[in-house]
């Protein structure tokens, strides 16, 4: 028996050696096939078992991102690169890193999404769409771009038109308020808040449109779906809950404008960055109210007679489902509907916090991707930091010091989480390696 086993082992050894010696490049060194491991960015801090792969290093100042079912990536830029406003990326050899990058589009902006066979993107005043290219083509044909919605206000602050879609053919567009707290003049000590706030007529809310009809305008075709929202760069429809969700950027400068009511420590934490579940017709209270996560209440804003304690007209305003510390700038939101990550992440929410500027003289916060566990479309546990050290600094004195700032998120067809950076345009693909 031992002799038979020995002969079998000897035969296998000879066969393996023969295969090696008869390969096309026998006797010479060959380059190893590219693997994801060579692109792993170990500087990004992730939970055990996860890895961040560098898809691209510097595609331009990225905003939101969308990933097609074939793995192609599209990124809206806030500043043109190579004379264009959108980047298209393709990994052609399966190692996670983009081998092919092309640029197209004649506008910059924020919104980027794929819906019903089209690529939708936004400037600061319009929403457009392109047919997704077929065959080996990566960038869409620019001549086929169609205006879906126009006529949004041209404003200098909170101008980002982030977008999302439900399952019934509706397009939702964030229209931020062009001020801090609807005072005239804006951000000036002693300025009183306008009541009613005239900006709420066409700004400070989320509007709904027909996703499939070209040449719409906000004033003629839009439905104001929700109001009282200062600025929601992060908006996302959650199919699991059949509902719209968003995160609001809270108002600024409480201690600067009202030092008699708020300390610098108060200003650093207040108001909360609100994670909101939104129903048609909701009013979340801006500019009259803000949410104090320490008190667990909506509080009357000082521009409208508040003293940092009283609720007044804000007592009945809808509250957030999660209240994050102030000024961390939530810029994108995705719900994890894939199966590649461990069970705890299923149906949960990933949120990109772009990072604060208004916490000075205290250190800034944010610059990470957070995770909120969800069950039945409601938070089911405490939020946690999922991807950290994106800024490349342990302490961020000012936003300009951050090397990278997360601003866009997307889920790929393989269940990976993509993160886009607004400083240099670095793109990461986060995978679970187990």
Backbone torsions as a table, in degrees:
resi	resn	phi	psi	omega
1	UNK	NA	-43.8	179.8
2	UNK	-62.4	-36.6	180.0
3	UNK	-64.6	-39.9	179.1
4	UNK	-64.0	-45.2	179.1
5	UNK	-62.1	-39.4	179.2
6	UNK	-62.2	-44.0	-179.7
7	UNK	-64.5	-38.9	178.1
8	UNK	-63.0	-47.1	179.4
9	UNK	-60.6	-41.7	179.2
10	UNK	-63.2	-41.1	179.7
11	UNK	-64.7	-41.1	178.5
12	UNK	-64.3	-40.3	179.9
13	UNK	-62.7	-44.9	179.2
14	UNK	-61.8	-40.9	-178.5
15	UNK	-64.9	-43.9	179.8
16	UNK	-63.3	-44.6	-179.9
17	UNK	-64.7	-35.4	178.2
18	UNK	-65.1	-39.4	178.6
19	UNK	-62.4	-41.6	-179.1
20	UNK	-65.1	-41.8	-174.6
21	UNK	-76.3	-16.4	-180.0
22	UNK	-104.9	9.8	176.9
23	UNK	-68.3	156.8	-175.7
24	UNK	-56.4	-33.0	-175.9
25	UNK	-107.7	27.6	-178.3
26	UNK	-56.9	135.0	177.2
27	UNK	89.1	-1.0	178.1
28	UNK	-132.3	156.8	178.7
29	UNK	-77.1	140.3	177.3
30	UNK	-123.5	147.9	178.0
31	UNK	-69.5	138.9	178.5
32	UNK	-68.4	148.8	174.7
33	UNK	-62.9	140.7	-179.4
34	UNK	-64.5	139.9	178.2
35	UNK	-128.8	159.9	-179.7
36	UNK	-60.9	-29.6	-174.3
37	UNK	-60.7	-30.1	-178.4
38	UNK	-72.9	-12.5	179.5
39	UNK	-109.4	6.5	-179.1
40	UNK	-66.0	131.5	177.3
41	UNK	-100.1	97.8	-176.2
42	UNK	-73.5	-9.3	-179.7
43	UNK	-73.9	-22.4	179.3
44	UNK	-79.6	124.8	-179.1
45	UNK	-87.4	122.2	-176.4
46	UNK	-133.0	162.2	174.4
47	UNK	-61.8	159.5	-178.7
48	UNK	-55.4	135.4	178.2
49	UNK	95.8	-11.1	-179.0
50	UNK	-101.2	151.7	175.4
51	UNK	-135.3	146.1	175.5
52	UNK	-107.7	116.5	178.6
53	UNK	-97.4	133.1	177.8
54	UNK	-78.3	109.7	177.1
55	UNK	-77.5	-42.5	178.4
56	UNK	-156.4	153.0	-175.4
57	UNK	-94.9	-38.5	-170.2
58	UNK	-156.0	71.3	-179.1
59	UNK	-84.2	-8.3	-175.1
60	UNK	123.7	170.6	-173.7
61	UNK	-70.5	96.8	-170.8
62	UNK	-80.4	149.5	171.1
63	UNK	-118.3	-111.5	-178.1
64	UNK	-87.0	164.1	-168.5
65	UNK	-140.4	146.9	176.3
66	UNK	-136.8	143.9	-179.8
67	UNK	-121.8	126.5	-178.1
68	UNK	-78.1	163.7	-178.3
69	UNK	-67.7	-13.0	173.5
70	UNK	-95.4	4.3	178.0
71	UNK	95.3	-9.4	177.2
72	UNK	-64.2	143.6	-174.4
73	UNK	-117.2	136.6	176.9
74	UNK	-125.4	133.1	-174.4
75	UNK	-131.2	123.7	173.3
76	UNK	-78.5	135.5	-179.9
77	UNK	-106.1	149.5	176.9
78	UNK	-90.8	-16.0	177.0
79	UNK	-135.1	137.9	-178.1
80	UNK	-61.4	145.4	169.9
81	UNK	-130.5	134.3	-174.6
82	UNK	54.3	32.1	177.6
83	UNK	76.0	10.7	-177.4
84	UNK	-129.3	163.7	-173.6
85	UNK	-111.0	-2.7	-179.0
86	UNK	-133.7	138.5	176.7
87	UNK	-107.3	139.3	175.0
88	UNK	-119.8	133.2	-174.6
89	UNK	-129.3	144.6	177.3
90	UNK	-140.3	133.2	172.2
91	UNK	-94.5	108.2	-173.2
92	UNK	-92.9	-13.0	-178.6
93	UNK	-120.8	7.8	171.7
94	UNK	77.9	17.4	-179.0
95	UNK	-97.7	4.4	178.8
96	UNK	91.5	-16.7	-178.1
97	UNK	-98.1	139.0	-178.9
98	UNK	-72.3	122.2	177.3
99	UNK	-93.4	-18.1	-174.7
100	UNK	-135.4	124.5	179.6
101	UNK	-130.1	127.0	178.7
102	UNK	-129.3	157.2	-179.4
103	UNK	-123.6	144.5	177.8
104	UNK	-155.5	175.0	175.8
105	UNK	90.6	140.0	-175.2
106	UNK	-104.6	14.0	179.3
107	UNK	-138.5	155.3	170.2
108	UNK	-103.2	171.8	-179.3
109	UNK	164.4	-147.2	-175.7
110	UNK	-131.1	-52.9	-169.5
111	UNK	-66.6	140.9	177.0
112	UNK	-156.2	124.1	-179.2
113	UNK	-158.9	154.1	174.5
114	UNK	-110.9	130.0	-177.5
115	UNK	-150.2	126.0	171.1
116	UNK	54.9	39.9	176.8
117	UNK	84.5	8.6	-179.9
118	UNK	-126.3	153.0	172.1
119	UNK	-99.6	118.2	178.7
120	UNK	-102.8	141.9	179.2
121	UNK	-149.6	161.8	-176.7
122	UNK	-133.8	145.6	163.7
123	UNK	-93.5	-166.9	178.3
124	UNK	-79.4	-8.7	-178.1
125	UNK	-134.6	-1.6	-178.9
126	UNK	-143.0	162.1	168.6
127	UNK	-122.2	130.2	-178.8
128	UNK	-119.8	169.0	170.2
129	UNK	-144.7	152.4	175.4
130	UNK	-124.7	143.4	167.3
131	UNK	-65.1	137.1	176.8
132	UNK	-66.8	133.5	-176.4
133	UNK	-68.8	154.2	179.4
134	UNK	-108.4	169.1	178.1
135	UNK	66.5	-141.2	-178.1
136	UNK	-88.6	-0.4	-177.9
137	UNK	-68.5	136.9	-179.7
138	UNK	-99.4	-57.3	-179.2
139	UNK	-82.5	137.2	176.3
140	UNK	-63.2	160.1	176.7
141	UNK	-74.4	116.9	-176.5
142	UNK	-62.8	-26.6	-179.5
143	UNK	-69.9	-14.1	-178.7
144	UNK	-98.0	8.8	177.9
145	UNK	-66.2	137.2	-178.6
146	UNK	-126.6	135.9	173.8
147	UNK	-76.8	123.5	176.9
148	UNK	-95.4	-48.5	177.5
149	UNK	-140.0	136.2	174.2
150	UNK	-133.8	-171.6	175.8
151	UNK	81.6	12.6	175.7
152	UNK	-72.6	152.1	-179.7
153	UNK	-59.2	141.6	174.7
154	UNK	-90.7	109.5	-173.6
155	UNK	-133.5	157.5	-174.3
156	UNK	-92.4	-17.9	178.3
157	UNK	-128.6	147.1	178.9
158	UNK	55.9	42.6	-173.0
159	UNK	-88.4	-8.2	-174.6
160	UNK	-62.7	130.4	177.0
161	UNK	-105.2	81.2	176.1
162	UNK	-76.4	153.9	-170.0
163	UNK	-138.3	155.9	171.2
164	UNK	-157.8	171.2	-173.6
165	UNK	-135.7	145.9	170.4
166	UNK	-96.9	-172.0	-177.9
167	UNK	-87.9	0.2	-174.8
168	UNK	-111.1	17.7	175.9
169	UNK	85.9	22.3	179.0
170	UNK	-105.1	140.2	174.2
171	UNK	-106.1	129.9	177.5
172	UNK	-110.5	135.2	-176.9
173	UNK	-129.9	127.6	173.1
174	UNK	-75.8	131.9	173.3
175	UNK	-124.3	98.1	-174.6
176	UNK	-69.2	158.6	176.0
177	UNK	-79.2	140.6	-175.1
178	UNK	-86.4	27.5	-177.7
179	UNK	-153.4	175.3	177.4
180	UNK	-80.4	-49.7	-176.6
181	UNK	-147.5	30.2	176.6
182	UNK	56.5	44.3	173.4
183	UNK	-101.1	162.4	176.5
184	UNK	-135.1	109.4	2.5
185	UNK	-77.0	168.6	-176.3
186	UNK	-79.9	141.1	173.1
187	UNK	55.4	42.9	178.5
188	UNK	-122.3	134.6	-179.8
189	UNK	-57.9	134.3	178.2
190	UNK	86.1	-9.2	179.8
191	UNK	-69.9	134.5	-179.6
192	UNK	-90.9	149.7	177.7
193	UNK	-75.2	141.8	178.7
194	UNK	-80.4	132.7	-179.7
195	UNK	-140.2	117.2	-0.1
196	UNK	-71.9	154.2	-178.9
197	UNK	-77.1	115.6	-177.4
198	UNK	-66.5	-21.1	-178.9
199	UNK	-67.6	-21.2	-177.3
200	UNK	-70.9	-13.2	-179.4
201	UNK	-64.6	-43.8	-177.1
202	UNK	-128.2	5.5	-179.2
203	UNK	-140.2	179.9	177.6
204	UNK	65.6	38.1	-179.4
205	UNK	-168.9	-170.2	178.0
206	UNK	-122.3	129.5	-178.8
207	UNK	-108.6	150.2	-179.1
208	UNK	-116.4	141.1	-178.3
209	UNK	-137.5	172.3	172.2
210	UNK	-80.7	118.5	-176.6
211	UNK	-68.1	-18.5	-172.1
212	UNK	-106.2	-0.9	-175.1
213	UNK	-107.4	120.5	178.5
214	UNK	-72.9	165.6	169.4
215	UNK	58.8	39.6	172.8
216	UNK	-87.4	162.5	172.8
217	UNK	-129.6	154.0	-177.7
218	UNK	-59.6	-47.5	-172.5
219	UNK	-73.7	-31.0	-177.8
220	UNK	-91.0	-30.5	-169.9
221	UNK	-122.2	-11.0	-174.3
222	UNK	-84.5	146.6	172.4
223	UNK	-109.5	123.1	176.2
224	UNK	-72.4	104.5	-173.4
225	UNK	-79.5	-38.3	178.5
226	UNK	-151.2	152.2	-176.6
227	UNK	-134.7	178.9	-179.1
228	UNK	71.0	32.2	-177.7
229	UNK	-119.6	111.5	-175.2
230	UNK	-60.3	-47.5	176.9
231	UNK	-171.2	122.4	-179.0
232	UNK	-120.5	85.6	177.3
233	UNK	-68.8	-32.1	178.4
234	UNK	-94.5	106.4	175.4
235	UNK	-131.8	141.1	-178.5
236	UNK	-158.4	133.4	172.1
237	UNK	-83.8	132.5	179.4
238	UNK	-105.9	103.6	-178.8
239	UNK	-59.5	-32.0	-178.5
240	UNK	-62.8	-34.1	178.2
241	UNK	-105.2	-0.7	-178.5
242	UNK	49.3	50.2	-175.2
243	UNK	-152.6	158.4	176.0
244	UNK	-89.2	139.3	175.9
245	UNK	-129.3	153.7	178.6
246	UNK	-158.2	164.8	172.3
247	UNK	-123.7	130.2	-176.2
248	UNK	-96.4	137.0	169.0
249	UNK	-78.3	117.0	179.8
250	UNK	-72.4	163.5	-177.2
251	UNK	-66.9	165.2	-173.3
252	UNK	-112.0	171.5	158.6
253	UNK	61.3	39.9	178.7
254	UNK	-63.6	-45.5	-177.0
255	UNK	-75.9	-27.8	177.0
256	UNK	-71.2	-44.5	-176.9
257	UNK	-81.2	-30.3	-175.7
258	UNK	-136.5	66.2	-177.5
259	UNK	-63.6	-21.8	178.9
260	UNK	-74.6	-15.0	-177.6
261	UNK	-111.9	-28.2	-172.6
262	UNK	-132.4	134.1	173.9
263	UNK	-84.6	171.4	175.2
264	UNK	-62.6	-34.0	176.9
265	UNK	-65.6	-40.7	175.4
266	UNK	-61.0	-46.3	-177.3
267	UNK	-62.0	-34.7	-178.8
268	UNK	-67.6	-29.7	-175.9
269	UNK	-101.9	-22.1	-173.3
270	UNK	-112.6	150.5	-10.0
271	UNK	-81.2	174.4	178.6
272	UNK	-65.5	150.1	165.1
273	UNK	-84.8	115.6	-168.0
274	UNK	-95.4	127.6	171.7
275	UNK	-93.7	116.7	-167.6
276	UNK	-119.2	138.6	165.9
277	UNK	-98.3	126.7	-168.4
278	UNK	-117.9	125.7	171.9
279	UNK	-106.8	156.8	179.0
280	UNK	-56.9	128.9	177.9
281	UNK	92.1	-1.0	-179.0
282	UNK	-65.5	146.3	173.7
283	UNK	-126.6	119.6	-175.6
284	UNK	-100.4	7.0	163.3
285	UNK	97.4	-14.0	178.4
286	UNK	-65.1	142.7	3.3
287	UNK	-92.8	-0.1	-172.4
288	UNK	-74.6	-23.5	-171.2
289	UNK	-133.9	155.7	167.8
290	UNK	-140.0	162.8	-178.4
291	UNK	-100.4	125.4	175.5
292	UNK	-98.9	106.7	-176.7
293	UNK	-70.3	-19.4	178.8
294	UNK	-74.8	-34.3	177.3
295	UNK	-93.0	-17.7	-176.9
296	UNK	70.4	32.0	-174.6
297	UNK	-141.7	155.1	165.0
298	UNK	-78.1	132.2	-175.1
299	UNK	-117.8	143.1	178.4
300	UNK	-67.7	129.0	-177.9
301	UNK	-68.1	146.6	-178.2
302	UNK	-63.9	-26.7	177.3
303	UNK	-65.2	-15.3	-177.6
304	UNK	-119.5	25.0	174.4
305	UNK	97.6	2.9	-179.6
306	UNK	-74.5	155.8	179.9
307	UNK	-120.2	15.6	-178.3
308	UNK	87.1	-2.5	-177.2
309	UNK	-127.2	-42.6	-173.3
310	UNK	-78.5	149.0	177.4
311	UNK	-91.2	-42.3	-178.9
312	UNK	54.4	-127.8	-177.3
313	UNK	-68.3	-6.0	-176.3
314	UNK	-92.7	-0.4	-173.6
315	UNK	-61.3	-33.9	-176.1
316	UNK	-99.9	9.2	-176.2
317	UNK	-74.7	141.8	-179.2
318	UNK	-60.9	136.4	-175.4
319	UNK	-96.3	160.2	177.5
320	UNK	-72.2	159.5	174.6
321	UNK	-84.8	-23.5	170.6
322	UNK	-143.2	139.1	176.8
323	UNK	-116.2	111.8	178.9
324	UNK	-90.6	160.4	174.3
325	UNK	-56.9	156.9	-172.2
326	UNK	-69.8	153.4	165.8
327	UNK	65.9	22.8	179.1
328	UNK	-88.0	-5.5	171.9
329	UNK	60.0	72.5	175.9
330	UNK	-68.9	119.3	-172.6
331	UNK	-113.8	-11.1	173.9
332	UNK	-159.6	158.5	-174.5
333	UNK	-145.8	132.3	171.0
334	UNK	-137.1	148.0	174.1
335	UNK	-102.1	135.0	-173.1
336	UNK	-88.7	102.6	-177.7
337	UNK	-104.5	1.4	-179.2
338	UNK	-85.9	-177.2	-176.9
339	UNK	-122.3	5.5	-175.2
340	UNK	-75.5	-28.2	179.6
341	UNK	-88.0	161.3	177.9
342	UNK	-57.8	163.5	-171.7
343	UNK	-55.0	-36.8	-175.7
344	UNK	-61.1	-21.6	-177.8
345	UNK	-90.0	-10.8	-176.5
346	UNK	-63.3	127.5	179.0
347	UNK	71.0	0.8	179.6
348	UNK	-78.6	172.2	-175.5
349	UNK	-110.8	129.3	169.7
350	UNK	-101.8	135.8	-175.9
351	UNK	-130.3	127.8	177.2
352	UNK	-92.1	115.9	176.4
353	UNK	-98.6	111.8	-173.6
354	UNK	-68.1	-26.3	178.0
355	UNK	109.8	148.7	-171.6
356	UNK	-88.3	165.1	166.8
357	UNK	-130.2	-19.5	-167.4
358	UNK	-94.7	11.9	179.4
359	UNK	-90.8	-4.4	-179.3
360	UNK	-58.7	144.4	8.4
361	UNK	-82.2	3.3	176.4
362	UNK	-77.4	158.9	176.3
363	UNK	-60.6	154.9	-179.2
364	UNK	-78.4	164.2	179.0
365	UNK	-133.3	165.8	-178.9
366	UNK	103.4	-138.8	178.6
367	UNK	61.6	33.2	179.3
368	UNK	-145.7	171.0	171.8
369	UNK	-106.9	124.9	-179.7
370	UNK	-100.2	161.1	175.4
371	UNK	-128.2	133.9	175.2
372	UNK	-117.7	115.3	176.7
373	UNK	-67.2	140.8	-176.9
374	UNK	-131.1	145.9	172.2
375	UNK	-144.7	130.7	-176.1
376	UNK	53.7	37.3	174.6
377	UNK	67.0	18.5	175.7
378	UNK	-127.8	151.1	177.1
379	UNK	-57.4	135.6	-177.2
380	UNK	-117.8	9.5	180.0
381	UNK	-176.7	-178.4	-178.9
382	UNK	-74.1	145.5	176.8
383	UNK	-73.5	158.0	-179.2
384	UNK	-145.1	159.9	174.3
385	UNK	-80.3	125.7	-179.4
386	UNK	-97.0	-50.5	-180.0
387	UNK	-122.2	118.0	-174.3
388	UNK	-124.8	173.9	-178.2
389	UNK	64.3	24.0	176.9
390	UNK	-67.1	-34.0	179.4
391	UNK	-69.2	-19.2	-178.8
392	UNK	78.3	9.6	179.8
393	UNK	-135.9	142.3	176.5
394	UNK	-69.7	-39.9	176.4
395	UNK	-124.0	133.3	-179.2
396	UNK	-108.5	101.8	179.8
397	UNK	-64.2	-45.5	179.5
398	UNK	-141.4	154.7	-178.6
399	UNK	-55.3	-34.3	-178.4
400	UNK	-65.6	-16.1	178.8
401	UNK	-80.7	-19.5	-176.9
402	UNK	-70.6	132.9	179.2
403	UNK	-76.7	-31.8	177.6
404	UNK	-143.7	150.5	178.0
405	UNK	-138.0	120.3	-177.7
406	UNK	-71.6	131.6	-177.5
407	UNK	-138.3	-15.8	179.7
408	UNK	-135.3	145.5	179.6
409	UNK	-135.0	149.8	174.5
410	UNK	-158.6	155.0	175.0
411	UNK	-106.5	128.4	-180.0
412	UNK	-84.5	170.2	-179.0
413	UNK	-64.5	-21.4	177.8
414	UNK	-93.2	6.6	179.1
415	UNK	87.1	3.6	177.4
416	UNK	-73.8	152.4	175.3
417	UNK	-101.1	124.3	178.4
418	UNK	-100.4	139.3	179.8
419	UNK	-126.5	129.9	179.2
420	UNK	-109.7	142.2	-176.8
421	UNK	-109.7	137.1	-174.7
422	UNK	-91.5	-6.1	-177.0
423	UNK	-85.4	-62.1	179.7
424	UNK	-107.0	-16.1	-175.9
425	UNK	87.8	39.6	173.8
426	UNK	-81.0	139.8	178.7
427	UNK	-120.6	128.3	176.4
428	UNK	-112.5	147.3	171.9
429	UNK	-116.3	113.6	-178.3
430	UNK	-95.2	122.1	-179.4
431	UNK	-120.9	159.0	174.3
432	UNK	-101.3	115.7	-178.1
433	UNK	-95.9	-12.9	177.3
434	UNK	79.9	NA	NA
